Amino acid sequence: MRNVVRILSGLAVPVLTAAVITAGSPGFGAYKVKEGDTLSHIAGRYGTTVSTLVALNKLPGNGNAIYAGEVLKVPGKGSTTTTAKTPAKRSQLGRVTYVVKPGDTVSGIAKRFKCSQANLLAANGLKAGARIYAGKPLQVPVKVRPKARTDNTFAGRTYADHIVAAANRNRATLKKRKLPTRTQMRSLIVSTAKRYGVDPELALAVSWQESGWKQRVVSPANAIGAMQVIPSTGRFASRLVGRELDLLKPRDNVTAGVVLLSRLTGAAKLDIAVAGYYQGLGGVKKNGMYADTKLYVKNVLRIKAQLERGWDPLR
């Protein structure tokens, strides 16, 4: 069972040229996450790195859970212009800005970028025979390749359309609801863990790694809520507690995750139990821990130890 939401890599299409790119200026701004956004895309847009965004926003675990509507702190409100000597990215509008170099001609630039001279002239309001000079910025039309679909993939795995569609519906439903704060979710996790005899710090650590104690998070695999529980696991937990659990409801979501942890810790030692929450206990016993599972276990146990020492990630 894979429950964790992972950062998806952005797609960058290179253009071989010395072109003008933008990078975030000093200071901080705010960015509201949109459907389909990834941290890598946002980082690229603001000229920063994923690790910087994770640190600025105190994102859970490795910063592996963001959701549409969330407001992130980003470096820089504006942009500054620099000249790049490395491949530039094609803009979403199908153009790149090229700075003319000594010896360049309109025909030569058009050939290099595989566009027609007529389109190049039109994009810059120039007439046939117009002269260009070194240092002049030109807008160069380029063909934009379709972006690879990323809303159905994470952790290197692609999910069926019907699963992604269900995840999108659940995400839309949660977006409309008034949900508990992260502080309230923390209290709910602690009380539920005590009720079912689970170490509260373990439950908190798993939930922090999974979602940052956010009920609004839904992964492409349709892992739902603060405990990132998939529907099949929710049905299993429902049988254990003797009633149907609604994973969209915070209390039921936490109950499902905690009950699963109770079963796992009762069946295996701690590291295997944590691995089982992420990979599935059967999968761990059959195949061992995958590389990403090992990292997951390491992160959860580190978070658990920090919580036991009094660490409060919300401060």
C-alpha positions as CSV (number, residue, x, y, z in Angstrom):
1,M,0.0,0.0,0.0
2,R,1.4,3.4,-1.0
3,N,0.0,6.2,1.0
4,V,2.6,9.0,0.9
5,V,2.3,12.1,-1.4
6,R,5.5,12.7,-3.2
7,I,6.9,15.6,-5.0
8,L,6.6,15.2,-8.8
9,S,9.4,16.4,-11.0
10,G,8.7,19.2,-13.4
11,L,9.3,18.9,-17.2
12,A,11.9,21.3,-18.6
13,V,12.3,21.5,-22.4
14,P,15.8,22.8,-23.3
15,V,16.6,25.3,-26.1
16,L,20.3,25.5,-27.0
17,T,21.1,29.2,-26.9
18,A,22.4,32.1,-24.8
19,A,19.1,33.4,-23.7
20,V,17.5,35.7,-21.1
21,I,16.0,34.0,-18.0
22,T,14.4,35.4,-14.9
23,A,15.3,34.7,-11.2
24,G,13.5,35.7,-8.0
25,S,14.6,38.9,-6.4
26,P,15.4,39.3,-2.7
27,G,12.4,39.4,-0.3
28,F,9.4,37.2,0.1
29,G,6.1,36.9,-1.7
30,A,3.1,34.6,-1.5
31,Y,2.0,32.0,-4.0
32,K,-1.3,30.2,-4.0
33,V,-0.9,26.6,-5.1
34,K,-3.0,25.6,-8.1
35,E,-4.3,22.2,-9.3
36,G,-1.4,20.4,-11.0
37,D,1.4,22.4,-9.3
38,T,4.4,20.7,-8.0
39,L,7.2,22.2,-5.7
40,S,9.7,21.7,-8.5
41,H,7.6,23.8,-10.9
42,I,7.0,26.5,-8.3
43,A,10.7,26.5,-7.4
44,G,11.7,27.0,-11.0
45,R,9.2,29.8,-11.5
46,Y,10.7,31.8,-8.6
47,G,14.3,31.0,-9.2
48,T,14.8,28.9,-6.1
49,T,15.0,25.3,-5.0
50,V,12.6,22.7,-3.6
51,S,14.7,22.5,-0.4
52,T,14.4,26.3,0.1
53,L,10.6,26.2,-0.3
54,V,10.4,23.3,2.2
55,A,12.4,25.2,4.8
56,L,10.5,28.5,4.3
57,N,7.1,26.9,4.7
58,K,8.0,24.2,7.2
59,L,6.6,21.6,5.0
60,P,6.2,18.1,6.4
61,G,8.8,15.3,6.0
62,N,10.7,16.1,2.8
63,G,8.1,18.6,1.8
64,N,6.1,16.0,0.0
65,A,2.5,17.3,0.5
66,I,1.1,20.4,-1.0
67,Y,-2.5,21.0,-2.1
68,A,-4.5,23.4,-4.3
69,G,-5.4,26.5,-2.4
70,E,-2.5,26.4,0.0
71,V,-0.5,29.6,0.2
72,L,3.3,29.2,0.2
73,K,5.9,31.8,1.0
74,V,8.3,32.2,-1.9
75,P,11.5,34.2,-2.4
76,G,11.1,37.4,-4.2
77,K,8.0,39.4,-5.4
78,G,9.5,40.4,-8.7
79,S,12.2,39.3,-11.0
80,T,15.6,40.3,-12.2
81,T,17.1,39.6,-15.6
82,T,20.4,37.8,-16.1
83,T,22.1,36.3,-19.1
84,A,22.4,32.5,-19.1
85,K,25.1,30.6,-20.8
86,T,23.3,27.3,-20.3
87,P,20.2,25.9,-22.0
88,A,17.1,28.1,-21.4
89,K,13.6,26.8,-20.9
90,R,10.9,27.4,-23.4
91,S,8.2,29.7,-22.2
92,Q,4.6,28.6,-21.8
93,L,3.7,31.1,-24.5
94,G,5.9,29.3,-27.1
95,R,8.6,32.0,-27.2
96,V,12.1,32.5,-25.8
97,T,14.0,35.7,-25.5
98,Y,17.3,35.6,-27.4
99,V,20.0,38.3,-27.1
100,V,21.6,39.0,-30.5
101,K,25.3,38.3,-30.6
102,P,27.9,39.8,-33.0
103,G,27.6,38.1,-36.4
104,D,24.0,37.0,-35.9
105,T,21.5,37.4,-38.8
106,V,17.8,37.0,-38.9
107,S,18.1,33.9,-41.2
108,G,20.8,32.4,-38.9
109,I,18.7,32.8,-35.8
110,A,15.6,31.4,-37.5
111,K,17.5,28.4,-38.7
112,R,19.0,27.8,-35.2
113,F,15.5,27.8,-33.6
114,K,13.9,26.0,-36.5
115,C,11.3,28.7,-37.1
116,S,10.5,30.7,-40.2
117,Q,12.1,34.1,-40.8
118,A,8.6,35.5,-41.4
119,N,7.4,34.3,-38.0
120,L,10.6,35.7,-36.3
121,L,10.1,39.1,-38.0
122,A,6.4,39.2,-37.1
123,A,7.1,38.3,-33.4
124,N,9.3,41.4,-33.1
125,G,7.4,43.8,-35.4
126,L,10.3,43.9,-37.9
127,K,10.1,44.2,-41.7
128,A,12.0,42.1,-44.2
129,G,15.5,43.3,-44.5
130,A,15.5,45.0,-41.1
131,R,18.9,45.1,-39.4
132,I,19.6,43.7,-36.0
133,Y,22.5,44.5,-33.7
134,A,24.4,42.8,-30.9
135,G,22.7,43.1,-27.6
136,K,19.2,43.5,-29.0
137,P,16.7,41.1,-27.4
138,L,14.5,39.2,-29.8
139,Q,11.3,37.2,-29.1
140,V,11.8,33.8,-30.9
141,P,8.8,31.7,-31.7
142,V,9.3,28.0,-30.7
143,K,7.2,24.9,-30.8
144,V,6.1,24.0,-27.3
145,R,6.1,20.3,-26.6
146,P,3.0,19.0,-24.7
147,K,3.7,18.5,-21.0
148,A,3.8,15.0,-19.8
149,R,0.9,14.2,-17.5
150,T,2.0,14.3,-13.8
151,D,-1.3,14.2,-11.9
152,N,-1.5,10.4,-12.2
153,T,2.1,9.6,-11.0
154,F,4.1,9.9,-7.9
155,A,7.0,7.9,-6.4
156,G,7.7,6.6,-9.9
157,R,4.4,4.9,-10.2
158,T,1.5,5.7,-12.5
159,Y,-2.1,5.1,-11.4
160,A,-5.2,4.2,-13.5
161,D,-7.4,7.0,-14.7
162,H,-10.4,5.9,-12.5
163,I,-8.2,6.1,-9.4
164,V,-6.9,9.5,-10.3
165,A,-10.5,10.6,-11.1
166,A,-11.7,9.4,-7.7
167,A,-8.8,11.3,-6.0
168,N,-9.7,14.5,-7.8
169,R,-13.3,14.2,-6.7
170,N,-12.2,13.7,-3.1
171,R,-9.8,16.6,-3.3
172,A,-12.6,18.8,-4.6
173,T,-14.9,17.7,-1.8
174,L,-12.4,18.5,0.9
175,K,-11.6,21.8,-0.7
176,K,-15.1,23.0,0.0
177,R,-15.2,21.8,3.6
178,K,-14.3,23.6,6.8
179,L,-11.7,21.3,8.3
180,P,-9.8,21.2,11.6
181,T,-6.5,23.2,12.0
182,R,-3.3,21.3,12.2
183,T,-3.2,21.9,15.9
184,Q,-6.7,20.4,16.2
185,M,-5.7,17.4,14.0
186,R,-2.7,16.9,16.3
187,S,-4.9,16.6,19.3
188,L,-7.3,14.3,17.5
189,I,-4.4,12.0,16.5
190,V,-3.1,11.9,20.1
191,S,-6.5,11.1,21.7
192,T,-7.3,8.4,19.0
193,A,-3.9,6.8,19.4
194,K,-4.4,6.5,23.2
195,R,-7.8,5.0,22.7
196,Y,-6.4,2.2,20.5
197,G,-3.2,1.6,22.4
198,V,-0.9,3.1,19.8
199,D,2.2,5.2,20.7
200,P,0.9,8.8,20.1
201,E,4.3,10.0,18.9
202,L,4.4,7.2,16.3
203,A,0.9,8.1,15.0
204,L,1.9,11.8,15.0
205,A,5.2,11.1,13.2
206,V,3.5,9.0,10.5
207,S,0.8,11.7,9.9
208,W,3.4,14.5,9.8
209,Q,5.4,12.6,7.2
210,E,2.3,11.7,5.3
211,S,0.5,15.1,5.2
212,G,1.8,17.5,7.8
213,W,-1.4,16.9,9.9
214,K,-3.5,18.2,7.0
215,Q,-6.9,16.6,6.3
216,R,-7.1,18.3,3.0
217,V,-4.4,16.3,1.2
218,V,-5.3,13.7,-1.3
219,S,-2.6,11.9,-3.4
220,P,-2.9,10.7,-7.0
221,A,-3.2,7.1,-5.6
222,N,-6.4,8.4,-3.8
223,A,-4.7,8.3,-0.4
224,I,-6.9,10.6,1.7
225,G,-6.5,13.0,4.6
226,A,-4.2,13.4,7.5
227,M,-3.3,9.7,7.7
228,Q,-3.2,9.3,3.9
229,V,-5.4,6.2,3.9
230,I,-6.5,4.6,0.6
231,P,-10.2,3.3,0.3
232,S,-9.3,-0.4,0.5
233,T,-7.5,0.2,3.8
234,G,-10.4,2.3,5.0
235,R,-12.7,-0.7,4.3
236,F,-10.3,-3.0,6.2
237,A,-10.3,-0.6,9.2
238,S,-14.0,-0.3,9.1
239,R,-14.4,-4.0,9.6
240,L,-12.0,-3.9,12.6
241,V,-13.9,-1.1,14.3
242,G,-17.3,-2.5,13.4
243,R,-18.7,0.5,11.5
244,E,-18.2,2.2,8.2
245,L,-15.5,4.9,8.2
246,D,-15.7,7.9,6.0
247,L,-12.1,8.8,5.2
248,L,-13.1,12.4,4.2
249,K,-14.1,13.0,7.9
250,P,-11.1,13.9,10.1
251,R,-12.1,11.6,13.0
252,D,-12.7,8.6,10.8
253,N,-9.6,9.2,8.8
254,V,-7.4,9.3,11.9
255,T,-9.2,6.2,13.3
256,A,-8.5,4.3,10.1
257,G,-4.8,5.2,10.2
258,V,-4.4,4.5,13.9
259,V,-6.2,1.2,13.7
260,L,-3.9,0.1,10.9
261,L,-0.8,1.2,12.9
262,S,-2.2,-0.9,15.8
263,R,-2.4,-4.0,13.7
264,L,1.0,-3.4,12.1
265,T,2.9,-2.8,15.4
266,G,1.2,-5.9,16.9
267,A,2.4,-8.0,14.0
268,A,6.0,-6.7,13.4
269,K,8.8,-4.8,15.0
270,L,8.7,-1.0,14.8
271,D,10.7,-0.4,11.6
272,I,8.9,-3.2,9.7
273,A,5.5,-1.9,11.0
274,V,6.3,1.6,9.7
275,A,7.5,0.2,6.4
276,G,4.2,-1.8,6.2
277,Y,2.2,1.4,6.6
278,Y,3.9,2.7,3.4
279,Q,4.6,-0.3,1.3
280,G,2.2,-2.8,2.8
281,L,3.3,-5.5,5.2
282,G,2.9,-8.3,2.7
283,G,5.0,-6.4,0.2
284,V,7.7,-5.8,2.8
285,K,7.9,-9.4,3.8
286,K,7.9,-10.6,0.2
287,N,10.2,-8.1,-1.4
288,G,12.0,-6.4,1.5
289,M,12.0,-2.6,1.8
290,Y,12.2,-0.6,-1.4
291,A,14.7,2.3,-1.5
292,D,12.0,4.9,-1.0
293,T,10.5,2.8,1.8
294,K,13.8,2.8,3.7
295,L,13.9,6.6,3.4
296,Y,10.3,6.8,4.6
297,V,11.0,4.6,7.6
298,K,14.1,6.7,8.4
299,N,12.1,9.9,8.2
300,V,9.2,8.7,10.4
301,L,11.5,7.3,13.1
302,R,13.5,10.6,13.1
303,I,10.3,12.6,13.4
304,K,9.1,10.3,16.2
305,A,12.4,10.8,18.2
306,Q,12.2,14.6,17.8
307,L,8.6,14.7,19.0
308,E,9.6,12.6,22.0
309,R,12.2,15.3,22.8
310,G,9.5,18.0,22.8
311,W,9.8,19.2,19.2
312,D,6.8,21.1,17.9
313,P,6.8,21.5,14.1
314,L,4.0,24.1,14.3
315,R,6.0,26.6,16.3
